[in-house]
């Protein structure tokens, strides 16, 4: 009876939290990603079939503009962490979208332009990124960075990197950031990238002797060179299949690296060289944060929720998948996610 009462109270608490959570809809769409520029403008990018759309908020996530069509990419990857990516900086924003032929298209918005402009292809070998999994990031000075799964070496997926300098119109010569000694990295997990100043960190799921663990390689010179990759956490995950779950990474204001990822059915938090910390059962985790606030988002069943690393408070946001968060300068939080092929958002003060 006592267990039933406790279970009832937990369910009632969750329902109450959802009732108090104001959820709004941006548009129909899938696979949302969000960015915050140095002026406080929030942009959310998402896909609809072969089309890329973007919505903008200039009031700290209280409302969003009507969606703008960025581009149409025939045969665009969409779903299962595949979809348009976005990063914003001081005066520029960049969106990437991958087609199933293996090309990474990119689009740019500057404060001088009237709209998004198609700028070409990121990968300098045509068709080298057929898996459709990548991430982008930006520093505060209009420099952009990209990481993706690339098959140009032996037709096996390895980790490739490129950067776009301020004012540039072409991405740098693509470079190999990591090559697995066991032929390839995990083929279906999205790599992640984070930037703070000249510090660049890349996280990816490896494939070594049958284990699919998360690894980190970082650079202190804006990606000109990368250190030897190191495994994150102390445990390992022997798996014959692919988990299709890449986790997330952030670099705080003090240049500390924070990561979240899944092993088996559990989401963990970890820092390089330290033991992992169990957050809870779930999947599709991501992370945002500053030096004093780290927030992990995740999915458990059809419930999306956030967990504060400081107090481990479990905060259910709603139902859906692929929940992302942005911590705003005033410490409020914007959440965006996908539910029934609609893009939802919630502003938490």
Secondary structure by P-SEA (a helix, b strand, c coil): caaaaaaaaaaaaaaaaaaabbbbbcccccbbbbbbcccbbbbbbbbcccbbbbbbbccccccccccccccccccccccccccccccccccbbbbbbbcccbbbbbbbbcccccccccccccccccccccccccccccccccbbbbbbbbcccccbbbbbbcccccccccccccccccccccccccccbbbbbbbcccbbbbbbbbbccccbbbbbbbbccccccccccccccccccccccccccccccccccccccccccccccccccccccbbbbbccccccccccccccbbbbbbbcccccbbbbccccbbbbcccccbbbbbbccccbbbbbbbcccbbbbbbcc
